Amino acid sequence: MTNHSLVDDYRRRAHGRRATAIPALMAGALYADVVRECQEATELALKSMIRAAGHAVPHTHDVSDTLRAIESDLESDARACLARLVGISRDLRRDRELSFYGSEDLTPSTFYQHADAARAIAMLDEVLEVIPRPAGP
């Protein structure tokens, strides 16, 4: 059974982050935070696809294996660009912790640049184009 209100909630939150949080972070030149926020919004959007297809959402940040496994149950728009969606999930997952915490030899605020943030936004936008807009506010 699919909880459609949860599907819509994931989609609304993903679109909401794109419309509000991400532009504010870009305006503040907080590029590492843009990358992290794009990853989280992408994860929500992709998990909405999985839920809409009637499957349980994995408790992992990269859902590419799940997307591949349920390909036949996905909506046709998602199936048509599945390879790209899988690549986006994997690419943004790779930066999730690094963009937030950094490491001993990497400081997120100096490592991530405008081009990195713009690339993350473009990937999120590709995913958001595939999922239907949620109903309501």
C-alpha positions as CSV (number, residue, x, y, z in Angstrom):
1,M,0.0,0.0,0.0
2,T,1.3,3.4,-0.9
3,N,1.0,6.4,1.4
4,H,0.3,9.0,-1.2
5,S,0.4,11.9,1.4
6,L,3.9,10.8,2.2
7,V,4.9,10.8,-1.5
8,D,3.5,14.3,-1.8
9,D,5.2,15.4,1.4
10,Y,8.6,14.2,0.0
11,R,8.0,16.0,-3.3
12,R,6.7,19.2,-1.6
13,R,9.8,19.3,0.6
14,A,12.2,18.7,-2.3
15,H,10.6,21.4,-4.4
16,G,10.4,23.7,-1.3
17,R,14.1,23.4,-0.6
18,R,14.9,24.2,-4.2
19,A,12.7,27.3,-4.1
20,T,13.7,28.7,-0.8
21,A,16.8,27.3,1.0
22,I,19.0,26.7,-2.0
23,P,18.7,30.3,-3.5
24,A,19.4,31.7,0.0
25,L,22.5,29.6,0.4
26,M,23.7,30.5,-3.1
27,A,23.2,34.2,-2.3
28,G,25.3,33.8,0.8
29,A,28.1,32.0,-1.2
30,L,27.6,29.0,1.1
31,Y,28.5,26.6,-1.7
32,A,29.2,23.6,0.5
33,D,25.8,24.0,2.1
34,V,24.2,24.3,-1.4
35,V,25.7,20.9,-2.3
36,R,24.5,19.3,0.9
37,E,21.0,20.7,0.5
38,C,20.8,19.6,-3.1
39,Q,21.8,16.1,-2.0
40,E,19.0,16.0,0.6
41,A,16.4,17.4,-1.8
42,T,17.4,14.9,-4.4
43,E,17.2,12.1,-1.9
44,L,13.7,13.1,-1.0
45,A,12.6,13.4,-4.6
46,L,14.1,10.0,-5.5
47,K,12.5,8.4,-2.5
48,S,9.2,9.8,-3.5
49,M,9.6,7.9,-6.8
50,I,10.3,4.7,-4.9
51,R,7.2,5.2,-2.6
52,A,5.0,6.1,-5.5
53,A,6.0,2.8,-7.2
54,G,4.7,1.0,-4.0
55,H,8.1,0.1,-2.5
56,A,9.6,0.6,0.9
57,V,12.2,3.4,1.0
58,P,15.7,2.1,1.9
59,H,17.5,3.7,4.9
60,T,20.4,4.8,2.8
61,H,21.3,8.1,1.2
62,D,22.1,6.6,-2.2
63,V,19.0,4.9,-3.6
64,S,20.5,4.0,-7.0
65,D,20.5,0.2,-6.3
66,T,16.8,0.4,-5.3
67,L,15.9,2.4,-8.4
68,R,17.6,-0.2,-10.6
69,A,15.9,-3.0,-8.7
70,I,12.4,-1.6,-9.1
71,E,12.8,-0.2,-12.6
72,S,9.8,-1.9,-14.1
73,D,7.5,-0.4,-11.4
74,L,8.7,3.2,-11.9
75,E,6.7,5.7,-13.9
76,S,7.7,5.9,-17.6
77,D,9.4,9.3,-17.3
78,A,11.7,7.9,-14.6
79,R,12.4,4.7,-16.5
80,A,13.4,6.8,-19.6
81,C,16.2,8.5,-17.7
82,L,17.0,5.9,-15.0
83,A,20.7,5.8,-15.8
84,R,20.9,9.5,-15.3
85,L,18.9,9.4,-12.0
86,V,21.1,6.6,-10.7
87,G,24.2,8.7,-11.6
88,I,22.9,11.8,-9.9
89,S,22.1,9.8,-6.7
90,R,25.6,8.3,-6.6
91,D,27.3,11.6,-7.4
92,L,25.5,13.7,-4.8
93,R,25.8,10.9,-2.2
94,R,29.6,11.1,-2.6
95,D,29.6,14.7,-1.4
96,R,27.0,14.4,1.4
97,E,29.3,14.1,4.5
98,L,32.3,15.9,2.9
99,S,30.3,19.0,2.1
100,F,28.9,19.1,5.7
101,Y,31.7,17.9,7.9
102,G,34.8,18.2,5.8
103,S,37.9,16.2,6.9
104,E,41.3,16.8,8.4
105,D,42.7,17.9,5.0
106,L,39.5,19.6,3.6
107,T,37.5,22.5,4.8
108,P,34.1,22.5,3.1
109,S,33.8,26.3,2.8
110,T,37.1,26.6,0.9
111,F,36.8,23.4,-1.1
112,Y,33.4,23.8,-2.6
113,Q,33.1,26.6,-5.2
114,H,30.4,28.3,-7.2
115,A,30.8,25.7,-10.0
116,D,30.3,22.8,-7.6
117,A,27.1,24.4,-6.2
118,A,25.8,25.2,-9.7
119,R,26.4,21.6,-10.8
120,A,24.6,20.2,-7.7
121,I,21.6,22.5,-8.5
122,A,21.5,21.4,-12.1
123,M,21.4,17.7,-11.0
124,L,18.6,18.4,-8.5
125,D,16.7,20.3,-11.2
126,E,17.0,17.3,-13.5
127,V,15.5,15.1,-10.8
128,L,12.7,17.5,-10.0
129,E,11.7,17.6,-13.7
130,V,11.0,13.9,-13.6
131,I,8.7,13.9,-10.5
132,P,5.2,15.3,-10.7
133,R,4.6,18.5,-8.7
134,P,2.8,17.8,-5.4
135,A,-0.8,18.9,-5.1
136,G,-1.5,21.8,-2.8
137,P,0.8,24.3,-1.1
